[in-house]
Amino acid sequence: GDGNFHCILPLLDDDDEDYLERVREVNHRLLERTLEVGGTCTGEHGVGYGKMEYLKMQYGEGAVEMMRMIKRAIDPNNIMNPGKIVDFHD
């Protein structure tokens, strides 16, 4: 295998905010620990919305800014997967 792990954190439409906050904290701690031991916040499905904040932790501000510059250069109208991987407007 490639070392990916899949953690299913169950969410329902009627979950209260306290539960949702606890699930977000578990997710945050899992991703932080993954990065601390040399893992990655990405996987076979890419980054999407949920892991964008962890790219800076993994690659550093300079690398994320380079990703943003490339995105602006090849997609100046932000029509290809807007809001994914890097924030176009940062």
N, C-alpha and C positions, 0 to 999 in steps of 0.2 A: 504494500500500500504506500501511499504518499504521505501518510501521517495526518490526514484530515481527521477532525473529530466533529461529530454532529451532536449538538445538545438541543433537545427539544424542551423549550420552556413554555408550558401550556398557558394560553391566553384565551379568554372568552370575552365576548362583547360586553357582558355585564360585570366584569371584574371591577372591584373598587380601586381607587387611586393608590391606597396603601399597598395592596397586592402588586399592582403594576410597578410601583416604585421599587419594591423588593425584587421583582423579576429583573428590572433594569440594572439594579445593583449587582445581582448575581452575574448577569451578562457582562457587565463592566469588569468585574473581578476576574471572570474567566478569560476575557480578552487581554487584560493587563498581564495576567500570569502567563498566558501563552506567549506574549511578546517578551516577557522577562526571561523565558527559557529558550529564546531563539526561534520561536514559531512565528507564524504570520497571521495577520487579521484577514487575509484574503483566502479564497479557495476556488473551487472549480466554477463557482457562480459569481466570482468577482467581488466587488466592494458594495455596490448598491447604495442604499440610503443608510442602512444600519451601522456600517462600519467606517464611514467617511472620517469620523473624528479620530479614529485610531491610526490613520495613515501617517500623520505627523509623528506619532509615537514610534511607528515602525521605521519610517524612512527619513524623518527629519523635515524641518520646514523648507530647506532648500530644494529637496527632491520634490516635495508636493508643489512648490511654486513652479518648478520646471514642468511638472505635469499640467498645471494650470496654463502655463504659457503655450505649451503644445496644443492643448485643447482650444485655446483662443485662436491659434494660428490655423488649425485645420477645420475649425467649426465656429467661425466668427459670429454666426447667428444663433449658436447654442441650440441647434435642432436635433443633434444626435445624442440621445440619452441625457436630456437636460436634468441637472440635479444629481447626477450619479458620478461617482469616483471623486471628483473635485468640484468645489463650488465655483462656478464660472465667475461670480461677481466679487469674490474675496479680493 
